[in-house]
Amino acid sequence: MRQRRTVARLRDVAWVLAPFGLTLLVGAIVYTLANYKTATVMGDSMRPTFRLGDRPLIEQIDATEIRRGDVVLIDAPEHYPTGGPALRRVIGIGGDHVAGAGNRVTVNGKPLDEPYVTDVHEDLGVVPYDVKVPEGRLFVLGDHRANSNDSRYHLSKQAGSLAASGVQGRVVENSAAPTVPVAIGSLGMVLTLLGIGGYIARRRAQRSLPPAALWPGA
């Protein structure tokens, strides 16, 4: 009798845990694929934050979620007609007053603290600028200011800004994996394995029962 109860419990564990765990795992995978992607860095404009060949994790976001300081993957054919989307750092959003000379930048009158910029020498080829960013647009710069085709070189077109609607996503800081989907997916994998383990244990327990102890549906 005890063996029969054990087999029944193992059957219940397998039938509950495995499907539930598999649902969580598949759901986490689908969510991650729908909301995150990677991009390959093809140039030198974001060095040293991102170097040629790096593959940062990109989180797909709405234009209203963009913040100053974000590194975004942006599609800007008006600036880069022969290339694909580019990685650039958002310096100003719609309504901001952005001014700069060399490597010094101010936003709304306040000097911008940019520890990610490591260029020792100022880019003397850049004309000083003082612009107001149009609504719905972004003023963007590369971290490697001495080698970046960015808003500073397109000031005659909407103050050098790019349409916020062209943003394909935001780089996840430190390329950290999205914690919630990973946690749910990990839990789903554990539950699925436990369910499969319960099924295997049930089959083994069934084989150990004497013929008289077996019953239909066990």
Salt bridges, closest charged atoms under 4 A:
ASP12 OD1 - ARG11 NE 3.69
ASP44 OD1 - ARG47 NE 2.89
ASP44 OD2 - HIS144 NE2 3.57
GLU59 OE1 - ARG170 NH2 3.68
ASP70 OD2 - ARG170 NH1 3.12
GLU78 OE2 - ARG137 NH2 3.67
ASP96 OD2 - ARG68 NE 2.64
GLU114 OE2 - ARG145 NH2 2.60
ASP119 OD1 - HIS144 ND1 2.89
GLU122 OE2 - ARG104 NH1 2.27
ASP130 OD1 - HIS97 NE2 2.35
ASP143 OD2 - ARG89 NH2 2.82
ASP150 OD1 - ARG152 NE 2.79
